Amino acid sequence: MQIRLARTALGLGVRELGTAAGVSPSTVQRFESGIGGMQTRTLERLQTVLEDGGIIFIPADAGGGPGVRLKA
């Protein structure tokens, strides 16, 4: 869910994120829909693209579940 939230917050489509990360749009779409897993290296590439775009990933803690935030 964090990947989809981050992508949406940056106004990126599945195709744009996939291209920027060097993966197919179908890989991004499958992962976001929960249909398929993803290799750690692929997930790291997506995370890097999103973080470079201004996303901060927030882990789950006692106050709530995982989320995303835009850098100020």
GIJO-V679323 format. One record per residue. N is the residue number from 0. D_CENTER is the distance of its C-alpha to the mean C-alpha in Angstrom with 1 decimal. Layout:
n: [N | N]
d_center: [D_CENTER | D_CENTER]
//
This chain:
n: [0 | 1 | 2 | 3 | 4 | 5 | 6 | 7 | 8 | 9 | 10 | 11 | 12 | 13 | 14 | 15 | 16 | 17 | 18 | 19 | 20 | 21 | 22 | 23 | 24 | 25 | 26 | 27 | 28 | 29 | 30 | 31 | 32 | 33 | 34 | 35 | 36 | 37 | 38 | 39 | 40 | 41 | 42 | 43 | 44 | 45 | 46 | 47 | 48 | 49 | 50 | 51 | 52 | 53 | 54 | 55 | 56 | 57 | 58 | 59 | 60 | 61 | 62 | 63 | 64 | 65 | 66 | 67 | 68 | 69 | 70 | 71]
d_center: [7.8 | 5.7 | 2.4 | 5.5 | 7.1 | 5.4 | 5.8 | 9.1 | 10.1 | 10.2 | 12.0 | 10.2 | 11.1 | 9.9 | 12.6 | 11.9 | 8.3 | 10.0 | 13.0 | 11.7 | 10.2 | 13.4 | 12.4 | 13.7 | 12.3 | 13.8 | 11.7 | 8.4 | 10.6 | 12.3 | 9.4 | 8.3 | 12.0 | 12.8 | 15.3 | 14.4 | 13.2 | 11.6 | 13.4 | 12.6 | 13.0 | 10.5 | 7.7 | 9.2 | 9.2 | 5.6 | 5.5 | 8.8 | 8.3 | 6.2 | 8.9 | 11.5 | 10.9 | 11.8 | 9.1 | 10.5 | 9.0 | 12.0 | 13.3 | 15.6 | 19.2 | 22.6 | 21.8 | 18.9 | 15.7 | 12.3 | 10.7 | 9.4 | 11.9 | 12.8 | 15.0 | 18.6]
//
